[in-house]
Structures are given as C-alpha cells and as structure tokens.
Amino acid sequence: MSVTSNAVRALISETAVRPPGRVNAPAALLAALTIAGGAWALALGIKDGSAAEAWFGAIVILVGVLIPMALKMANQWERAVVLRLGRLERVAGPGLFFIIPVIDDVAYWIDQRIQTTEFNAQQALSKDTVPVNIDAVVFWQVHDAERAALEIHDYRRAISQVSETSLREMVGSSLLSNLLAERKKGDAQLRDVIGRKTADWGISVISVEIRDIGVPAGLQDAMSRQAQAERERLARVALGQAEQEVAIKFVEAAEIYGRSPAALQLRAMNIIYETTKEGGATILLPTAMVDAMNPGGVLGLVQAAQGGQAPQA
C-alpha cells in the first residue's frame, strides 16, 4: 500500500511540475482566426486559379497551427522555465510570452504559491528508546524557479524525504518528555533544519507544524499513573506544609496567651459564643474553668447567643 501511494504521489507531483499540455485561450482564439483566414485565402486562390494566393493561404494555415506552440501564457503565480536546444534560455512569466516552436521548449511550470507537504515518522525511537509516531506538515514556497528546475529533479518529493529524515533525526536526539512539552521548540528546530537543506534548491521553508505525537497505549497508561502519583505527592506535600504553618501559628498564639491570661479568657469566651450561637447546644464546663473566667461575662455571652440580646446591666 505504501509503495502504491508513493508512486501515485510521484505521478501527481510530476504532472503538477510539468503539465502534459497547456493551450491557453488567447492562443487558441488567435490560431482559430488565423486558420480560418488562411482557409478562406486558400479557397479563393484555388477558385481563381491563383497559385500565389493559394500558397499564401497555406502558409497562413501553417502559421495558425504553430501559434498554440509559440504563444504561451503563465498565470500570476507561475513561472515557465524555457530551454533552447537543451540549454536554459530564460524564465518567463507571468503573462503571455513567445517561444520558437521545435527549438524552444517549456520544460517546467513552477508554482510559486505557498504549498504544504505532509510527512510523518512511524515507530521512530526517541533518545530514551520510546517508539513514537509523529505527524507533521511543512509550509514551503519556491522563491527561485531557475534553481528549483535545474538543481534537483523533483523538488516536491525531495522536500517530503528531507522533512521525514529531519523529523527522525530530531526524534532520535530528543527525550519523549521534551517532545511532548516543547512542541513549539520542535517546530522551530525542524523549520531551521529543513530550511537549510532546501535553500540550495531555491525553496524557502515558511513554517513546520507538528500535528500529533502518538505513543504506545501501554506507555500512555504508565504515564497516566505516573502523573496521578505525582499529583498525589504534591497534594500530600501541600497538606504537610499547611499543617506545619498551622502548628507555627498555634505556637505563636500559645506564646501570646501565655503572656496575657486575659487574652486567653477572651478567646475561651469567644469559643463558647461561637458554639452556642447556632442554638440548641448544651455546654458543660468544669467548675474550675468557670471560676477562672468571669462568670458574669460567660453567662452574658450564653444568653446573648440563645436570646439574641445581652442582659442589661
């Protein structure tokens, strides 16, 4: 299946670079009018018995036949590489241009628009020997039609091969964790490497984007468990740090209460108030604890919590 698909891509690429036949509308119209005029002149010459007029009509018909071969037209985004007797004559286009039939030949039609090429690395081993499947796409553009036509046979296929080998080289020199976490960095690295290799062919690499990084299912499960364990570890560390901070605050509070018994009594009274303000709560206090506090203040807090109003003095 892969051999067949590669052959199809190669055929499509060759057809795109060198179309089998290009007859533009202006050339076809001009040829039709010329042939019609020559046929009319030939018919008149034969009718009148004039050999000169007949020969003139035949020559005009021949010129009309040669017009589609001589008059070419390149679109705004195209450049035509013209060879004269096998040697580079010029790069023509865009617009209409003439060539000498038989002597000149348009060898290649170069598309200078931004184009894309998909490539992948199947079962490529990373630096930590993990098999990964990576799909990517490269955006490129021909900036020198002459070099693209003369320096390399099939630049489309070459770009695909260079991109794939560069991707495998990058995967082999990178850890899987870096590939997953630093995808933008990988894009920039591939763009620089592929751009250096294709610069001599007159091709500029605009950008490279990694679309997907696939890892084996077993490794995905292991990575998921590792991530879950890491999150649990961080949660326990955070809980321990919180308990440590709470203990430090308790020690500081104990030191303050030790220096100020009144503050301790106020704290105790506040605890009783917070406990009884919801209603329906019964609190049992040791006698010694009640004596240590201000009994009137404690009872006042209790009544305020239960009745919503402090006793009047």
SVG drawing of the C-alpha trace seen along z (x, -y; Angstrom):
<svg xmlns="http://www.w3.org/2000/svg" viewBox="-34 -48 57 50">
<polyline fill="none" stroke="black" stroke-width="0.4" points="0.0,0.0 2.8,-2.4 4.6,-1.7 1.5,-2.3 0.7,-5.6 4.3,-6.8 4.0,-6.1 0.7,-7.9 2.2,-10.9 5.2,-10.9 3.0,-10.8 0.9,-13.7 4.0,-15.7 5.5,-15.2 2.2,-16.2 2.0,-19.3 5.6,-20.3 5.2,-19.6 1.7,-19.6 1.2,-17.4 -0.4,-20.2 -1.2,-23.8 -3.2,-25.6 -4.3,-29.0 -7.4,-30.7 -5.7,-33.7 -3.5,-31.3 -6.5,-29.1 -8.6,-32.0 -5.8,-33.6 -5.0,-30.2 -8.6,-29.7 -8.9,-33.1 -5.6,-32.6 -6.5,-29.2 -10.0,-30.5 -8.4,-33.4 -5.8,-31.1 -8.5,-28.6 -10.5,-31.4 -7.4,-32.7 -6.6,-29.1 -10.2,-28.6 -10.1,-31.9 -6.8,-31.0 -8.0,-27.6 -11.2,-29.1 -9.4,-31.9 -6.6,-29.6 -4.0,-31.9 -1.1,-29.8 0.4,-32.7 -2.8,-33.3 -3.2,-29.6 0.4,-29.4 -0.3,-32.4 -3.4,-30.7 -1.4,-27.5 1.3,-29.5 -1.3,-31.3 -2.8,-28.0 0.6,-26.7 1.2,-29.8 -2.2,-29.3 -1.2,-25.7 2.1,-26.9 0.5,-29.7 -0.5,-27.4 3.0,-26.1 4.6,-29.5 2.3,-31.6 2.3,-30.6 0.7,-32.1 1.8,-31.8 -0.6,-32.7 0.3,-35.3 1.7,-32.6 3.6,-30.6 7.0,-30.8 7.9,-28.9 11.5,-27.6 12.3,-27.8 15.1,-25.7 16.5,-26.4 18.1,-23.4 18.5,-21.9 20.1,-24.9 18.4,-27.4 17.2,-30.4 15.1,-32.3 12.5,-32.1 9.3,-33.6 6.1,-34.8 3.7,-35.9 1.5,-36.7 1.9,-36.0 5.3,-35.1 6.5,-33.7 8.8,-30.8 10.3,-29.4 8.4,-26.1 10.6,-23.0 13.7,-24.9 12.4,-26.2 10.7,-24.0 8.9,-24.9 10.5,-22.3 8.8,-23.2 5.9,-25.2 6.9,-26.3 4.1,-27.2 5.3,-29.9 2.4,-29.9 2.8,-28.7 2.3,-24.9 2.1,-22.2 3.7,-18.7 2.6,-16.2 5.2,-13.9 5.5,-11.5 7.8,-9.4 6.4,-5.9 7.8,-4.0 10.8,-6.4 12.8,-5.8 13.3,-8.8 16.5,-9.3 15.1,-7.3 14.2,-4.4 10.5,-5.0 8.8,-4.3 6.6,-7.3 4.5,-8.1 4.7,-11.8 2.7,-13.5 3.7,-17.0 3.2,-19.4 5.7,-21.8 4.7,-25.0 7.1,-26.0 7.5,-28.2 9.6,-28.3 11.5,-31.6 14.0,-30.8 12.3,-29.0 15.5,-28.5 17.3,-26.7 14.2,-24.6 14.1,-23.4 17.8,-22.9 19.3,-21.9 17.0,-19.0 14.9,-16.5 11.7,-16.5 11.8,-19.1 8.3,-18.1 9.4,-14.6 12.7,-15.8 11.0,-18.1 9.0,-15.2 12.0,-12.9 14.1,-15.7 11.3,-16.5 10.9,-12.9 14.6,-12.3 14.9,-15.6 12.0,-14.6 13.5,-11.2 16.8,-12.9 15.1,-15.3 13.1,-12.4 16.3,-10.4 18.1,-13.2 15.2,-14.2 13.6,-12.8 9.9,-11.9 9.1,-14.3 10.7,-17.2 8.9,-16.3 5.5,-16.4 6.2,-19.5 8.2,-21.6 6.3,-21.1 6.8,-24.8 10.6,-24.4 10.5,-21.2 8.6,-23.1 11.3,-25.8 14.1,-23.3 12.5,-21.4 12.0,-24.6 15.6,-25.6 17.0,-22.2 14.7,-21.6 15.2,-25.3 19.0,-24.8 18.7,-21.7 16.3,-23.2 17.8,-26.6 20.2,-25.4 17.1,-24.3 15.6,-27.8 12.9,-26.8 12.1,-28.6 10.5,-26.8 8.0,-29.1 7.0,-27.0 6.7,-23.4 3.9,-22.3 3.8,-19.0 0.1,-17.9 0.2,-14.8 2.6,-12.8 1.4,-9.2 2.9,-6.9 2.1,-3.2 -1.1,-2.5 0.9,-0.8 3.2,-3.7 0.2,-6.1 -1.2,-4.1 2.1,-4.2 2.4,-8.0 -1.1,-8.5 -0.3,-6.6 2.9,-8.5 1.1,-11.8 -1.5,-10.7 1.1,-9.7 3.0,-13.0 -0.2,-14.9 -0.9,-12.9 2.6,-13.5 2.2,-17.3 -1.1,-17.2 0.4,-15.5 3.4,-17.9 1.0,-20.8 -1.1,-19.3 2.1,-18.8 3.2,-22.4 -0.3,-23.6 -0.2,-21.6 3.3,-23.0 2.1,-26.5 -0.9,-25.9 1.4,-24.5 3.6,-27.5 0.6,-29.8 -0.6,-27.8 2.8,-28.1 2.8,-31.8 -0.8,-32.0 0.2,-30.0 3.1,-32.3 0.7,-35.3 -1.8,-33.6 1.0,-32.7 2.0,-36.3 -1.6,-37.6 -4.1,-35.5 -6.8,-38.0 -6.4,-37.2 -6.8,-33.5 -10.0,-34.2 -11.4,-36.3 -10.5,-33.5 -12.3,-30.9 -15.4,-33.2 -15.4,-33.7 -15.3,-29.9 -18.3,-29.4 -20.1,-32.1 -19.4,-30.6 -20.5,-27.2 -23.8,-28.3 -24.9,-30.9 -26.5,-28.3 -28.9,-27.4 -29.9,-24.1 -26.4,-23.4 -25.6,-22.4 -22.2,-23.1 -20.7,-21.5 -17.9,-23.5 -15.7,-22.4 -16.3,-24.5 -12.6,-25.4 -12.7,-26.7 -15.8,-28.8 -14.2,-30.2 -11.1,-31.1 -13.2,-33.1 -15.5,-36.0 -18.8,-34.1 -20.9,-37.2 -19.3,-37.7 -19.7,-34.0 -23.4,-33.9 -23.9,-37.1 -22.4,-35.6 -24.5,-32.4 -27.7,-34.4 -26.8,-36.7 -26.3,-33.6 -29.5,-32.0 -31.8,-35.0 -30.0,-37.3 -29.8,-40.0 -27.2,-40.5 -28.6,-41.0 -28.9,-44.6 -26.6,-45.8"/>
</svg>
